[in-house]
Each structure stands twice: as structure tokens, then as C-alpha cells.
Amino acid sequence: MSACRDLLSGRSWSRRAAWLGFVATVALSGFAIVAAEPSLAQRKQGPAEVSVDELMKPTDLPDLTLGSADAKVTVVEYASMTCPHCAHFENDVFDSFKKKYIDTGKVRFVFREFPLDNLAAAVSMLARCAGGDKTFPLIETFYAKQQDWAFTQGNPVPRLFDIAKQAGFTQESFDKCLTDQKLLDQITAQRTRASDTFGVNATPTFFINGKKLQEAPTLEALDKVIEPLLAAK
């Protein structure tokens, strides 16, 4: 957890020379990447509820959303692409959640990046650069193959490129995306705002109509919060 806290401090994180060297050369020599893995039990207690208006206030980084804008319930997930708990939700829970709530117009789902390390930031940038209807499928693919690129020895860049090629990336567009300082700054600002304003300090963190989900994000735990909100007049 100490590595996670250091990364969340945000000190010069968005403009680190080591990071720029990584993306410019597409290599990892001399640069250590830590994949933080905070457990639910290790989380500090943040606010149990936040202002919905503040939570949904637009920023210069457009939200990644699924579902009807008129849905009665909005679920916001803050996630890191290198977080195993986030991958578990995506791989084992999200499909059932989507069919039950998003596809039926009951829930609007908002995915927000909260990278716990530079590798997670890189993958988030690639998903954003894919654009349009390719972004969520690429997020899904990166989570499904997380063990292949996030927790292996050696340079993860070739593995990332192999996955990105499935979404139409060329070597040129891949390198261009990973050197997009504006996008990196936007993702960093989103993470900082989530930490400073909403008390997010680990991933995944879910807010359901502004109320923080206090349990692991199983379908049953989500049901317990969402169903009363849907039933309320």
C-alpha cells in the first residue's frame, strides 16, 4: 500500500522525465513500474456520500459512459487498469450488471480512470485514443488479458501493442498516443480531483447516485443499493 500512497501523492507525476523517456523510446530500461494492488481491506475511509452535482460536473476530459442519460440511477466507477480487483469486476461481474441495469435503461454507467501507476496511465491513454465505440471494448480486452501485460517480467510495451493492434493502432498511432502530454495531464487531473474532492484512494471505487459502495462490487452488493433507488418515487 505504501507504493500506492506515494503514487497518489501526485508530486510531479504527470511530467516525470522517466515517464516521458518511456513513452518516447517505447522502452523500459532504467524505469521501474510498480503495479499497485490495494485490497478493499486496506482502504482508508473516505466520505460515504458525495454531492451528485459535484460528482457529475463536466471537466475537460469527457466521461466514458454507457446507458441512458435519463436513467434513474448513475453508477460511477473509478478504476485502474493494473488493478486486479477492477479486472475481476470487469471480467466476472460487469456483463451481468450491464444486461440487468444498463441495457434496460435503468442505470447510466460512467467509467473514470484512476491510474495507480504509470503503466495503468499508459493503458488508459490507449483506450482513450482508440476512440468512439472502440474504447470500451479495448478496456475490456486489456482487463481480460491483464495477466499477460501487467504482471509479467520484462518490457510490457510489445504486449500492449499487440493488444492495441486489435483496435486498429499502427506503430505510429500507438507511439503518438503514448506521447500525448495533454491527455496524460487530463487523466492525472481526473485522478487528483477524485482523490481530493471525493476521497477516492483505492480502486475500484463506486458511487451510486453519490453514495459510495461500501462492499466489494458483486452483483448482489450492487443490487442492494440500486434496487431501492429504482423503487423510490
C-alpha positions in Angstrom: 0.0 0.0 0.0 2.9 2.4 0.6 3.7 2.4 -3.2 0.1 3.3 -3.8 0.2 6.2 -1.4 3.4 7.5 -3.0 1.9 7.4 -6.5 -1.3 9.1 -5.3 0.7 12.0 -3.8 0.9 13.3 -7.4 4.2 15.0 -6.9 5.5 15.8 -10.5 3.8 12.6 -11.6 2.3 13.9 -14.8 5.6 15.3 -16.2 8.2 12.9 -14.9 11.2 12.7 -17.2 11.3 8.9 -16.7 7.7 8.6 -18.0 8.4 10.7 -21.0 11.5 8.7 -21.7 9.4 5.6 -21.5 6.8 6.7 -24.0 9.3 8.4 -26.3 11.5 5.4 -26.7 8.8 2.8 -26.1 11.2 1.0 -23.8 11.6 0.5 -20.0 15.3 0.4 -19.5 16.1 2.2 -16.2 12.5 2.8 -15.3 10.7 0.7 -12.7 7.0 0.4 -13.0 5.1 -0.8 -9.9 1.6 -2.3 -10.3 -0.1 -1.3 -7.1 -2.6 -3.7 -5.7 -4.6 -2.2 -2.8 -7.1 -4.5 -1.3 -10.5 -3.5 -0.1 -9.5 -4.1 3.5 -6.6 -1.7 3.2 -8.7 1.3 2.2 -8.9 4.4 4.3 -12.5 5.6 5.0 -13.5 8.4 2.7 -16.9 10.1 2.7 -19.8 7.7 2.5 -21.7 10.1 0.2 -20.7 13.0 -2.1 -22.6 15.7 -3.9 -24.1 14.3 -7.1 -23.9 17.7 -8.8 -20.2 17.9 -8.0 -19.6 14.3 -8.9 -21.2 14.8 -12.3 -19.8 18.2 -13.1 -18.2 18.2 -16.6 -14.4 18.6 -16.9 -12.2 18.9 -20.0 -11.9 15.1 -20.1 -15.2 13.7 -21.4 -16.8 10.9 -19.4 -16.8 7.4 -20.8 -20.5 6.4 -20.4 -22.8 3.6 -21.2 -26.6 3.7 -20.9 -29.3 6.2 -21.0 -28.6 9.8 -19.8 -32.2 9.8 -18.4 -31.6 6.7 -16.2 -32.8 7.0 -12.7 -29.5 5.7 -11.3 -26.0 6.7 -12.2 -23.1 4.5 -11.2 -19.6 6.0 -11.4 -16.6 3.7 -11.2 -13.1 4.9 -10.6 -10.7 2.2 -11.8 -7.1 1.5 -12.6 -6.1 -0.7 -15.5 -3.5 -2.5 -13.4 -5.9 -3.2 -10.5 -6.7 -6.9 -10.2 -10.0 -6.1 -8.3 -11.0 -3.9 -11.2 -10.3 -6.7 -13.6 -12.3 -9.1 -11.5 -15.3 -6.7 -11.7 -14.9 -6.3 -15.5 -14.3 -9.9 -16.2 -16.7 -11.6 -13.8 -19.5 -9.1 -12.8 -19.8 -6.4 -15.4 -21.6 -8.4 -18.2 -24.4 -9.4 -15.8 -24.6 -5.9 -14.4 -24.8 -4.4 -17.9 -27.6 -6.8 -19.0 -29.6 -6.2 -15.9 -29.3 -2.5 -15.5 -27.5 -0.7 -18.4 -29.1 -2.4 -21.3 -32.6 -2.0 -19.8 -32.2 1.8 -19.3 -32.2 1.6 -15.5 -28.6 2.7 -15.0 -26.2 5.1 -16.6 -22.7 3.8 -16.1 -19.7 6.1 -16.0 -16.1 4.8 -16.2 -13.4 7.1 -14.9 -9.7 6.4 -14.9 -7.8 6.5 -11.6 -4.4 5.1 -12.6 -2.3 3.7 -9.7 0.9 3.7 -11.7 2.4 4.8 -15.0 1.6 1.6 -16.8 -2.1 2.0 -15.9 -2.0 5.5 -17.2 -0.5 4.3 -20.5 -3.2 1.7 -21.0 -5.9 4.3 -20.1 -4.4 6.6 -22.8 -4.5 3.9 -25.4 -8.2 3.2 -24.6 -9.0 6.9 -24.9 -7.0 7.2 -28.2 -8.9 4.2 -29.7 -12.0 6.5 -29.6 -15.7 6.1 -30.2 -17.1 2.6 -30.0 -13.7 1.0 -29.7 -12.9 2.5 -26.2 -14.9 0.2 -24.0 -14.1 -3.0 -26.0 -10.4 -2.1 -25.7 -10.8 -1.6 -21.9 -12.5 -5.0 -21.7 -9.7 -6.6 -23.7 -6.9 -5.1 -21.6 -8.7 -6.3 -18.4 -9.2 -9.8 -19.9 -5.5 -10.0 -20.7 -4.2 -8.2 -17.7 -2.0 -11.0 -16.5 -0.3 -11.0 -19.9 1.0 -7.4 -19.7 0.7 -6.1 -16.1 2.3 -8.7 -14.0 5.0 -10.3 -16.2 8.7 -9.8 -16.3 10.4 -7.6 -18.9 9.1 -4.9 -21.2 5.3 -4.8 -21.4 5.2 -2.5 -24.4 5.2 -5.2 -27.1 2.3 -6.9 -25.3 0.4 -3.6 -25.2 1.0 -3.0 -28.9 -0.2 -6.5 -29.8 -3.5 -5.8 -28.0 -3.8 -2.2 -29.3 -3.4 -3.5 -32.9 -6.7 -5.3 -32.4 -8.3 -1.9 -32.1 -6.6 -0.6 -35.3 -3.5 1.0 -33.9 -0.4 1.2 -36.0 3.1 1.7 -34.5 2.8 5.4 -35.4 -0.6 5.9 -33.8 0.5 3.9 -30.8 3.6 6.0 -30.2 1.7 9.2 -30.8 -0.9 8.3 -28.3 1.6 7.5 -25.6 3.4 10.8 -26.1 0.1 12.9 -25.8 1.0 15.0 -22.8 -2.4 16.8 -22.8 -4.2 13.5 -22.5 -1.9 12.4 -19.7 -2.4 15.6 -17.9 -6.2 15.3 -18.2 -6.2 11.8 -16.8 -3.9 12.9 -14.0 -6.2 15.8 -13.2 -9.2 13.4 -13.1 -7.3 11.2 -10.6 -6.3 14.2 -8.5 -9.9 15.6 -8.4 -11.2 12.2 -7.4 -8.7 11.9 -4.6 -9.0 15.5 -3.3 -12.7 16.1 -3.8 -14.3 12.7 -3.4 -11.9 10.9 -1.1 -11.0 8.1 -3.7 -7.9 6.4 -2.5 -8.1 2.9 -3.9 -9.7 1.0 -6.8 -12.3 0.1 -7.7 -14.4 2.8 -6.0 -18.0 3.1 -6.9 -20.5 5.9 -6.3 -24.2 5.1 -6.8 -26.2 8.3 -7.1 -23.4 9.8 -5.0 -23.3 7.1 -2.3 -20.1 5.1 -2.1 -20.5 1.4 -2.4 -19.0 0.1 0.9 -18.7 -3.6 -0.2 -16.9 -5.4 -2.9 -18.7 -4.8 -6.2 -20.5 -8.1 -6.6 -23.8 -8.1 -8.4 -25.6 -8.8 -5.1 -23.9 -5.8 -3.4 -24.9 -3.5 -6.3 -28.4 -4.9 -6.2 -28.8 -3.9 -2.6 -28.1 -0.2 -3.3 -29.6 0.1 -6.8 -33.0 -1.6 -6.3 -34.3 0.7 -3.6 -33.3 3.7 -5.7 -35.2 2.3 -8.6 -38.2 1.6 -6.4 -38.3 5.1 -4.9 -40.8 7.6 -6.3 
